[in-house]
Amino acid sequence: MTGLNRRDFINSTAALAAATFVAGSTEAEATKARKRVRVALMGVRNRGRQLIESYSHFDWVDFAYLCDVDSQYMPEVAKLIVDKDRKEPKMVQDFRIALDDPEVDVLICAAPNHWHALATILACQAGKDVYVEKPVSHNIAEGRKMVETARKYKRVVQSGTQRRSGTDFQEAIDLLKQGRIGDVRLAKTWINGGRPNIGVEEVVDPPESLDFNLWCGPAPNNGYKANLVPYNWHWRWDYGGGECANNGIHGLDIARWGMGMEYPETIVSGGDKYVFDDDQQTPDTQMAVFDFPGGSIHWEHYTWSKRTQEGEGFGVIFFGTEGTLFCRSGGWSLYNKDNKEIEKRESAERDRAHILNFLECIETRSLPNADIEIGHRSAALCHLANIAIRTRSTIKYDGENETILENDEAKALLNREPRSGFEFPVLA
């Protein structure tokens, strides 16, 4: 983190989250004397609905706009908000209309990955703070532009890697900093699957309710397919980054946080699309190794198999000279050198804690737990793993300059030109 001691940042933000959010006790106190926050939600399906539930716990948050390129879903979601005794939000297909409203304070971006960067940049330029879902970007160059924009316009931008605000994960990272498992040089993270075959579809006209051109936005428009929207874009390179960027970002973010690592020097990745015979482009099986100065992080996924590791479909293990720390989807277990469990923590609430941290930082104008710089650096691991597997090459990475060395084919995937009409604005 430029100009900021990373350890001090982690300590201060962890303390803030712990002090301001204790499930069932401080939430009511947190609503006192709050300035009202008017939010516009971009993307109302899947994760967008979940965020409505989480933001609704804070009485000083008003849903001013619902924004979705497919108009058919907004009335149903608006009713969910009204049923919570909230005012009905305005409903628009183009989120930029909400950005033009001076009374809107925050953009919540729950749109697909390819929209994250441009939406965040436009919102920052419009004077809005931003909660942007993970991964924060579609490629590394986009992520850096997001950081630069947030800093230039002095906006609070929180990445949706909510484990950063969970007291269970904060305690786990503190155990590592205390040296409870000795010297840690290796972390391994994974997710298994059971995802379905998505089939093979032809390009057809989109539903009348869907503005597909706007859905594509800065990404290429190669035609609508029924198995693309609303979720399976994750498995197309133009719009997503496969399982590594979908759920891998959570594990890699925790691994990088716990290891105290910033930039990998060498990245290799293997695997392929071995099982699914369908329209997916991204690998259904992937392993990646990130070598940092003084340590290594390993990632793997197999989206077709329900077989777990350590009894968990998702996990992060830190291997130390004096023991291991196993972080599950929620909670953790600490093992000594003889592999005996000596301490355990159950899952803690994360989504609401993460949102509260964001709302607190809007008031204090301080960096949130998953500030855009943190989100960008963790997302970069996903992008680098995907570049390595797409080019079938070993990546040598210059993290300080965020560039790939001695590999023009791989370097070309650090960025892409946005589609005409959706260019990234020049920072004024």
BADO-684399 format. One record per residue (C-alpha): residue number from 1; x, y, z. Coordinates in steps of 0.2 Angstrom, whole numbers, padded with zeros to 4 digits. Last residue first. Layout:
// BADO-684399
+------+-------+-------+-------+
! loba !     u !     v !     w !
+------+-------+-------+-------+
!  NUM !     X !     Y !     Z !
...
+------+-------+-------+-------+
***
This chain:
// BADO-684399
+------+-------+-------+-------+
! loba !     u !     v !     w !
+------+-------+-------+-------+
!  428 ! -0049 !  0078 ! -0075 !
!  427 ! -0046 !  0060 ! -0076 !
!  426 ! -0049 !  0055 ! -0094 !
!  425 ! -0065 !  0044 ! -0095 !
!  424 ! -0064 !  0025 ! -0099 !
!  423 ! -0072 !  0022 ! -0116 !
!  422 ! -0090 !  0015 ! -0116 !
!  421 ! -0096 !  0022 ! -0133 !
!  420 ! -0083 !  0012 ! -0143 !
!  419 ! -0079 ! -0004 ! -0134 !
!  418 ! -0065 ! -0003 ! -0121 !
!  417 ! -0047 ! -0007 ! -0126 !
!  416 ! -0039 ! -0021 ! -0117 !
!  415 ! -0027 ! -0023 ! -0102 !
!  414 ! -0015 ! -0035 ! -0094 !
!  413 ! -0018 ! -0047 ! -0108 !
!  412 ! -0005 ! -0040 ! -0120 !
!  411 !  0008 ! -0043 ! -0107 !
!  410 !  0005 ! -0062 ! -0109 !
!  409 !  0008 ! -0062 ! -0128 !
!  408 !  0023 ! -0050 ! -0125 !
!  407 !  0032 ! -0061 ! -0113 !
!  406 !  0049 ! -0055 ! -0107 !
!  405 !  0042 ! -0046 ! -0091 !
!  404 !  0024 ! -0043 ! -0086 !
!  403 !  0019 ! -0026 ! -0079 !
!  402 !  0012 ! -0019 ! -0063 !
!  401 !  0026 ! -0006 ! -0061 !
!  400 !  0029 ! -0011 ! -0043 !
!  399 !  0023 ! -0029 ! -0046 !
!  398 !  0036 ! -0033 ! -0060 !
!  397 !  0029 ! -0050 ! -0064 !
!  396 !  0038 ! -0065 ! -0073 !
!  395 !  0024 ! -0076 ! -0080 !
!  394 !  0028 ! -0094 ! -0084 !
!  393 !  0018 ! -0099 ! -0100 !
!  392 !  0003 ! -0108 ! -0106 !
!  391 ! -0004 ! -0092 ! -0113 !
!  390 ! -0021 ! -0094 ! -0106 !
!  389 ! -0015 ! -0103 ! -0091 !
!  388 ! -0003 ! -0089 ! -0086 !
!  387 ! -0015 ! -0075 ! -0090 !
!  386 ! -0028 ! -0083 ! -0079 !
!  385 ! -0016 ! -0085 ! -0065 !
!  384 ! -0011 ! -0067 ! -0067 !
!  383 ! -0029 ! -0061 ! -0067 !
!  382 ! -0033 ! -0070 ! -0051 !
!  381 ! -0018 ! -0063 ! -0043 !
!  380 ! -0022 ! -0046 ! -0049 !
!  379 ! -0038 ! -0047 ! -0039 !
!  378 ! -0029 ! -0047 ! -0023 !
!  377 ! -0019 ! -0031 ! -0028 !
!  376 ! -0035 ! -0022 ! -0034 !
!  375 ! -0045 ! -0027 ! -0018 !
!  374 ! -0031 ! -0020 ! -0007 !
!  373 ! -0030 ! -0004 ! -0017 !
!  372 ! -0049 ! -0002 ! -0018 !
!  371 ! -0050 ! -0003 !  0001 !
!  370 ! -0055 ! -0019 !  0009 !
!  369 ! -0055 ! -0014 !  0027 !
!  368 ! -0061 !  0004 !  0023 !
!  367 ! -0049 !  0019 !  0021 !
!  366 ! -0054 !  0035 !  0031 !
!  365 ! -0067 !  0048 !  0026 !
!  364 ! -0074 !  0047 !  0043 !
!  363 ! -0092 !  0047 !  0038 !
!  362 ! -0090 !  0037 !  0022 !
!  361 ! -0078 !  0026 !  0033 !
!  360 ! -0092 !  0022 !  0045 !
!  359 ! -0103 !  0016 !  0030 !
!  358 ! -0090 !  0005 !  0023 !
!  357 ! -0086 ! -0003 !  0040 !
!  356 ! -0105 ! -0005 !  0042 !
!  355 ! -0105 ! -0014 !  0025 !
!  354 ! -0091 ! -0026 !  0030 !
!  353 ! -0099 ! -0030 !  0047 !
!  352 ! -0116 ! -0033 !  0038 !
!  351 ! -0108 ! -0045 !  0026 !
!  350 ! -0096 ! -0054 !  0039 !
!  349 ! -0105 ! -0062 !  0054 !
!  348 ! -0093 ! -0073 !  0063 !
!  347 ! -0090 ! -0092 !  0060 !
!  346 ! -0083 ! -0103 !  0074 !
!  345 ! -0066 ! -0102 !  0082 !
!  344 ! -0055 ! -0116 !  0087 !
!  343 ! -0039 ! -0119 !  0097 !
!  342 ! -0027 ! -0134 !  0100 !
!  341 ! -0031 ! -0145 !  0086 !
!  340 ! -0017 ! -0158 !  0086 !
!  339 ! -0006 ! -0159 !  0070 !
!  338 !  0009 ! -0163 !  0080 !
!  337 !  0017 ! -0146 !  0076 !
!  336 !  0001 ! -0138 !  0084 !
!  335 ! -0015 ! -0135 !  0075 !
!  334 ! -0027 ! -0120 !  0075 !
!  333 ! -0044 ! -0121 !  0068 !
!  332 ! -0054 ! -0107 !  0059 !
!  331 ! -0071 ! -0099 !  0057 !
!  330 ! -0081 ! -0096 !  0042 !
!  329 ! -0079 ! -0103 !  0024 !
!  328 ! -0064 ! -0112 !  0033 !
!  327 ! -0048 ! -0106 !  0039 !
!  326 ! -0035 ! -0119 !  0043 !
!  325 ! -0020 ! -0113 !  0053 !
!  324 ! -0005 ! -0125 !  0054 !
!  323 !  0009 ! -0129 !  0066 !
!  322 !  0027 ! -0124 !  0072 !
!  321 !  0036 ! -0121 !  0056 !
!  320 !  0020 ! -0114 !  0048 !
!  319 !  0008 ! -0120 !  0034 !
!  318 ! -0007 ! -0108 !  0032 !
!  317 ! -0022 ! -0117 !  0025 !
!  316 ! -0036 ! -0108 !  0016 !
!  315 ! -0053 ! -0116 !  0013 !
!  314 ! -0068 ! -0119 !  0002 !
!  313 ! -0077 ! -0136 ! -0001 !
!  312 ! -0073 ! -0141 !  0017 !
!  311 ! -0070 ! -0159 !  0024 !
!  310 ! -0051 ! -0156 !  0024 !
!  309 ! -0052 ! -0155 !  0005 !
!  308 ! -0069 ! -0158 ! -0003 !
!  307 ! -0075 ! -0169 ! -0017 !
!  306 ! -0090 ! -0161 ! -0025 !
!  305 ! -0082 ! -0161 ! -0042 !
!  304 ! -0086 ! -0151 ! -0058 !
!  303 ! -0079 ! -0135 ! -0053 !
!  302 ! -0062 ! -0141 ! -0049 !
!  301 ! -0052 ! -0127 ! -0041 !
!  300 ! -0034 ! -0124 ! -0036 !
!  299 ! -0023 ! -0110 ! -0028 !
!  298 ! -0006 ! -0111 ! -0021 !
!  297 !  0003 ! -0096 ! -0012 !
!  296 !  0022 ! -0096 ! -0010 !
!  295 !  0035 ! -0087 !  0002 !
!  294 !  0050 ! -0077 !  0004 !
!  293 !  0049 ! -0065 ! -0011 !
!  292 !  0033 ! -0071 ! -0019 !
!  291 !  0030 ! -0087 ! -0029 !
!  290 !  0012 ! -0088 ! -0035 !
!  289 !  0007 ! -0106 ! -0040 !
!  288 ! -0009 ! -0109 ! -0049 !
!  287 ! -0020 ! -0125 ! -0052 !
!  286 ! -0036 ! -0125 ! -0063 !
!  285 ! -0049 ! -0137 ! -0068 !
!  284 ! -0065 ! -0131 ! -0076 !
!  283 ! -0055 ! -0119 ! -0086 !
!  282 ! -0063 ! -0104 ! -0094 !
!  281 ! -0072 ! -0105 ! -0111 !
!  280 ! -0089 ! -0112 ! -0106 !
!  279 ! -0100 ! -0115 ! -0120 !
!  278 ! -0102 ! -0134 ! -0117 !
!  277 ! -0092 ! -0150 ! -0116 !
!  276 ! -0088 ! -0149 ! -0097 !
!  275 ! -0075 ! -0161 ! -0091 !
!  274 ! -0057 ! -0156 ! -0095 !
!  273 ! -0058 ! -0137 ! -0098 !
!  272 ! -0039 ! -0134 ! -0093 !
!  271 ! -0026 ! -0136 ! -0080 !
!  270 ! -0010 ! -0128 ! -0076 !
!  269 ! -0004 ! -0111 ! -0069 !
!  268 !  0013 ! -0103 ! -0066 !
!  267 !  0016 ! -0086 ! -0058 !
!  266 !  0033 ! -0078 ! -0054 !
!  265 !  0037 ! -0062 ! -0044 !
!  264 !  0021 ! -0061 ! -0034 !
!  263 !  0017 ! -0044 ! -0027 !
!  262 !  0010 ! -0039 ! -0010 !
!  261 !  0013 ! -0053 !  0003 !
!  260 !  0009 ! -0052 !  0022 !
!  259 !  0006 ! -0070 !  0022 !
!  258 ! -0011 ! -0068 !  0031 !
!  257 ! -0017 ! -0055 !  0019 !
!  256 ! -0011 ! -0064 !  0003 !
!  255 ! -0019 ! -0080 !  0009 !
!  254 ! -0035 ! -0071 !  0014 !
!  253 ! -0036 ! -0062 ! -0003 !
!  252 ! -0032 ! -0078 ! -0012 !
!  251 ! -0046 ! -0087 ! -0004 !
!  250 ! -0059 ! -0074 ! -0008 !
!  249 ! -0053 ! -0070 ! -0025 !
!  248 ! -0054 ! -0089 ! -0029 !
!  247 ! -0073 ! -0087 ! -0029 !
!  246 ! -0076 ! -0079 ! -0045 !
!  245 ! -0059 ! -0074 ! -0051 !
!  244 ! -0052 ! -0092 ! -0050 !
!  243 ! -0069 ! -0099 ! -0055 !
!  242 ! -0068 ! -0091 ! -0072 !
!  241 ! -0062 ! -0074 ! -0076 !
!  240 ! -0078 ! -0065 ! -0082 !
!  239 ! -0085 ! -0054 ! -0096 !
!  238 ! -0074 ! -0057 ! -0112 !
!  237 ! -0066 ! -0073 ! -0105 !
!  236 ! -0083 ! -0082 ! -0104 !
!  235 ! -0086 ! -0093 ! -0088 !
!  234 ! -0092 ! -0080 ! -0077 !
!  233 ! -0105 ! -0075 ! -0090 !
!  232 ! -0114 ! -0090 ! -0084 !
!  231 ! -0124 ! -0079 ! -0072 !
!  230 ! -0138 ! -0068 ! -0079 !
!  229 ! -0136 ! -0070 ! -0094 !
!  228 ! -0124 ! -0081 ! -0104 !
!  227 ! -0134 ! -0097 ! -0106 !
!  226 ! -0148 ! -0089 ! -0117 !
!  225 ! -0135 ! -0082 ! -0129 !
!  224 ! -0134 ! -0064 ! -0134 !
!  223 ! -0122 ! -0058 ! -0147 !
!  222 ! -0103 ! -0055 ! -0148 !
!  221 ! -0104 ! -0038 ! -0140 !
!  220 ! -0086 ! -0035 ! -0134 !
!  219 ! -0084 ! -0027 ! -0116 !
!  218 ! -0086 ! -0009 ! -0112 !
!  217 ! -0105 ! -0010 ! -0110 !
!  216 ! -0110 ! -0028 ! -0113 !
!  215 ! -0126 ! -0026 ! -0103 !
!  214 ! -0129 ! -0010 ! -0112 !
!  213 ! -0129 ! -0018 ! -0128 !
!  212 ! -0140 ! -0032 ! -0121 !
!  211 ! -0154 ! -0020 ! -0115 !
!  210 ! -0165 ! -0034 ! -0108 !
!  209 ! -0184 ! -0032 ! -0107 !
!  208 ! -0187 ! -0037 ! -0125 !
!  207 ! -0178 ! -0054 ! -0122 !
!  206 ! -0161 ! -0055 ! -0132 !
!  205 ! -0162 ! -0060 ! -0150 !
!  204 ! -0152 ! -0076 ! -0153 !
!  203 ! -0134 ! -0082 ! -0154 !
!  202 ! -0134 ! -0101 ! -0153 !
!  201 ! -0133 ! -0111 ! -0137 !
!  200 ! -0122 ! -0125 ! -0131 !
!  199 ! -0125 ! -0132 ! -0113 !
!  198 ! -0122 ! -0125 ! -0096 !
!  197 ! -0115 ! -0141 ! -0089 !
!  196 ! -0118 ! -0139 ! -0070 !
!  195 ! -0107 ! -0134 ! -0055 !
!  194 ! -0103 ! -0147 ! -0043 !
!  193 ! -0089 ! -0137 ! -0036 !
!  192 ! -0072 ! -0138 ! -0027 !
!  191 ! -0064 ! -0122 ! -0020 !
!  190 ! -0045 ! -0120 ! -0015 !
!  189 ! -0032 ! -0111 ! -0005 !
!  188 ! -0014 ! -0116 !  0000 !
!  187 ! -0002 ! -0105 !  0010 !
!  186 !  0016 ! -0107 !  0012 !
!  185 !  0031 ! -0098 !  0020 !
!  184 !  0024 ! -0096 !  0038 !
!  183 !  0037 ! -0095 !  0052 !
!  182 !  0030 ! -0100 !  0068 !
!  181 !  0012 ! -0107 !  0070 !
!  180 !  0007 ! -0094 !  0084 !
!  179 !  0019 ! -0081 !  0077 !
!  178 !  0008 ! -0067 !  0084 !
!  177 !  0006 ! -0060 !  0066 !
!  176 ! -0001 ! -0077 !  0061 !
!  175 ! -0013 ! -0077 !  0076 !
!  174 ! -0018 ! -0059 !  0071 !
!  173 ! -0023 ! -0066 !  0054 !
!  172 ! -0035 ! -0079 !  0062 !
!  171 ! -0042 ! -0066 !  0073 !
!  170 ! -0046 ! -0055 !  0058 !
!  169 ! -0054 ! -0070 !  0050 !
!  168 ! -0066 ! -0073 !  0064 !
!  167 ! -0069 ! -0055 !  0067 !
!  166 ! -0076 ! -0054 !  0049 !
!  165 ! -0072 ! -0037 !  0041 !
!  164 ! -0059 ! -0043 !  0028 !
!  163 ! -0070 ! -0058 !  0025 !
!  162 ! -0081 ! -0046 !  0016 !
!  161 ! -0071 ! -0046 !  0000 !
!  160 ! -0083 ! -0034 ! -0009 !
!  159 ! -0071 ! -0020 ! -0012 !
!  158 ! -0074 ! -0004 ! -0003 !
!  157 ! -0071 !  0013 ! -0012 !
!  156 ! -0071 !  0029 ! -0002 !
!  155 ! -0069 !  0044 ! -0013 !
!  154 ! -0055 !  0057 ! -0013 !
!  153 ! -0057 !  0062 ! -0031 !
!  152 ! -0039 !  0058 ! -0036 !
!  151 ! -0037 !  0044 ! -0024 !
!  150 ! -0053 !  0034 ! -0030 !
!  149 ! -0048 !  0038 ! -0048 !
!  148 ! -0030 !  0031 ! -0046 !
!  147 ! -0036 !  0016 ! -0038 !
!  146 ! -0049 !  0012 ! -0051 !
!  145 ! -0036 !  0015 ! -0065 !
!  144 ! -0025 !  0002 ! -0056 !
!  143 ! -0039 ! -0010 ! -0057 !
!  142 ! -0042 ! -0007 ! -0075 !
!  141 ! -0024 ! -0011 ! -0079 !
!  140 ! -0025 ! -0027 ! -0070 !
!  139 ! -0040 ! -0035 ! -0079 !
!  138 ! -0059 ! -0037 ! -0077 !
!  137 ! -0059 ! -0027 ! -0061 !
!  136 ! -0064 ! -0027 ! -0043 !
!  135 ! -0066 ! -0045 ! -0041 !
!  134 ! -0076 ! -0044 ! -0031 !
!  133 ! -0091 ! -0032 ! -0029 !
!  132 ! -0089 ! -0013 ! -0029 !
!  131 ! -0096 ! -0002 ! -0014 !
!  130 ! -0093 !  0015 ! -0021 !
!  129 ! -0093 !  0033 ! -0014 !
!  128 ! -0101 !  0046 ! -0026 !
!  127 ! -0093 !  0062 ! -0032 !
!  126 ! -0098 !  0060 ! -0050 !
!  125 ! -0080 !  0056 ! -0054 !
!  124 ! -0080 !  0042 ! -0041 !
!  123 ! -0096 !  0035 ! -0049 !
!  122 ! -0089 !  0036 ! -0067 !
!  121 ! -0073 !  0027 ! -0061 !
!  120 ! -0083 !  0014 ! -0051 !
!  119 ! -0095 !  0010 ! -0066 !
!  118 ! -0080 !  0009 ! -0078 !
!  117 ! -0070 ! -0003 ! -0067 !
!  116 ! -0084 ! -0015 ! -0061 !
!  115 ! -0093 ! -0017 ! -0078 !
!  114 ! -0083 ! -0032 ! -0085 !
!  113 ! -0085 ! -0041 ! -0068 !
!  112 ! -0104 ! -0042 ! -0069 !
!  111 ! -0115 ! -0030 ! -0060 !
!  110 ! -0116 ! -0029 ! -0041 !
!  109 ! -0110 ! -0011 ! -0040 !
!  108 ! -0116 ! -0001 ! -0025 !
!  107 ! -0116 !  0017 ! -0030 !
!  106 ! -0116 !  0029 ! -0015 !
!  105 ! -0121 !  0047 ! -0011 !
!  104 ! -0136 !  0050 ! -0022 !
!  103 ! -0144 !  0067 ! -0019 !
!  102 ! -0134 !  0075 ! -0034 !
!  101 ! -0143 !  0064 ! -0046 !
!  100 ! -0132 !  0062 ! -0062 !
!   99 ! -0125 !  0046 ! -0055 !
!   98 ! -0143 !  0038 ! -0055 !
!   97 ! -0145 !  0041 ! -0073 !
!   96 ! -0128 !  0033 ! -0076 !
!   95 ! -0135 !  0017 ! -0069 !
!   94 ! -0145 !  0014 ! -0086 !
!   93 ! -0160 !  0003 ! -0084 !
!   92 ! -0169 !  0014 ! -0072 !
!   91 ! -0180 !  0011 ! -0057 !
!   90 ! -0183 !  0024 ! -0043 !
!   89 ! -0184 !  0017 ! -0026 !
!   88 ! -0200 !  0013 ! -0016 !
!   87 ! -0198 !  0021 !  0001 !
!   86 ! -0194 !  0008 !  0015 !
!   85 ! -0205 ! -0002 !  0026 !
!   84 ! -0196 ! -0018 !  0023 !
!   83 ! -0210 ! -0023 !  0011 !
!   82 ! -0205 ! -0008 !  0001 !
!   81 ! -0188 ! -0015 ! -0002 !
!   80 ! -0194 ! -0032 ! -0007 !
!   79 ! -0207 ! -0023 ! -0018 !
!   78 ! -0192 ! -0015 ! -0027 !
!   77 ! -0185 ! -0032 ! -0030 !
!   76 ! -0201 ! -0038 ! -0039 !
!   75 ! -0202 ! -0021 ! -0049 !
!   74 ! -0184 ! -0022 ! -0054 !
!   73 ! -0183 ! -0040 ! -0062 !
!   72 ! -0192 ! -0036 ! -0079 !
!   71 ! -0181 ! -0021 ! -0083 !
!   70 ! -0165 ! -0031 ! -0088 !
!   69 ! -0151 ! -0018 ! -0089 !
!   68 ! -0153 ! -0015 ! -0070 !
!   67 ! -0152 !  0000 ! -0059 !
!   66 ! -0162 !  0001 ! -0043 !
!   65 ! -0162 !  0019 ! -0036 !
!   64 ! -0164 !  0028 ! -0020 !
!   63 ! -0162 !  0014 ! -0008 !
!   62 ! -0161 !  0023 !  0009 !
!   61 ! -0148 !  0019 !  0022 !
!   60 ! -0150 !  0027 !  0039 !
!   59 ! -0159 !  0011 !  0046 !
!   58 ! -0145 !  0000 !  0043 !
!   57 ! -0151 ! -0018 !  0042 !
!   56 ! -0157 ! -0015 !  0025 !
!   55 ! -0139 ! -0015 !  0018 !
!   54 ! -0137 ! -0033 !  0021 !
!   53 ! -0154 ! -0038 !  0013 !
!   52 ! -0151 ! -0027 ! -0001 !
!   51 ! -0133 ! -0034 ! -0003 !
!   50 ! -0141 ! -0052 ! -0005 !
!   49 ! -0152 ! -0046 ! -0019 !
!   48 ! -0138 ! -0038 ! -0028 !
!   47 ! -0128 ! -0054 ! -0027 !
!   46 ! -0140 ! -0064 ! -0037 !
!   45 ! -0151 ! -0051 ! -0046 !
!   44 ! -0152 ! -0032 ! -0044 !
!   43 ! -0137 ! -0026 ! -0053 !
!   42 ! -0132 ! -0008 ! -0050 !
!   41 ! -0139 ! -0002 ! -0033 !
!   40 ! -0140 !  0017 ! -0030 !
!   39 ! -0138 !  0022 ! -0012 !
!   38 ! -0144 !  0037 ! -0002 !
!   37 ! -0135 !  0038 !  0015 !
!   36 ! -0144 !  0047 !  0029 !
!   35 ! -0133 !  0056 !  0042 !
!   34 ! -0132 !  0045 !  0057 !
!   33 ! -0137 !  0052 !  0075 !
!   32 ! -0140 !  0034 !  0081 !
!   31 ! -0140 !  0019 !  0069 !
!   30 ! -0124 !  0012 !  0076 !
!   29 ! -0132 !  0010 !  0094 !
!   28 ! -0144 ! -0002 !  0086 !
!   27 ! -0130 ! -0012 !  0078 !
!   26 ! -0119 ! -0013 !  0093 !
!   25 ! -0127 ! -0028 !  0102 !
!   24 ! -0133 ! -0042 !  0091 !
!   23 ! -0117 ! -0045 !  0081 !
!   22 ! -0103 ! -0034 !  0088 !
!   21 ! -0099 ! -0020 !  0075 !
!   20 ! -0091 ! -0004 !  0079 !
!   19 ! -0076 ! -0009 !  0090 !
!   18 ! -0072 ! -0025 !  0081 !
!   17 ! -0073 ! -0016 !  0064 !
!   16 ! -0062 ! -0001 !  0070 !
!   15 ! -0050 ! -0013 !  0078 !
!   14 ! -0048 ! -0023 !  0062 !
!   13 ! -0046 ! -0006 !  0052 !
!   12 ! -0032 !  0000 !  0064 !
!   11 ! -0022 ! -0016 !  0064 !
!   10 ! -0023 ! -0020 !  0046 !
!    9 ! -0018 ! -0002 !  0042 !
!    8 ! -0003 ! -0003 !  0054 !
!    7 !  0003 ! -0019 !  0046 !
!    6 !  0002 ! -0011 !  0029 !
!    5 !  0011 !  0005 !  0033 !
!    4 !  0004 !  0018 !  0021 !
!    3 !  0012 !  0028 !  0008 !
!    2 !  0008 !  0016 ! -0006 !
!    1 !  0000 !  0000 !  0000 !
+------+-------+-------+-------+
***
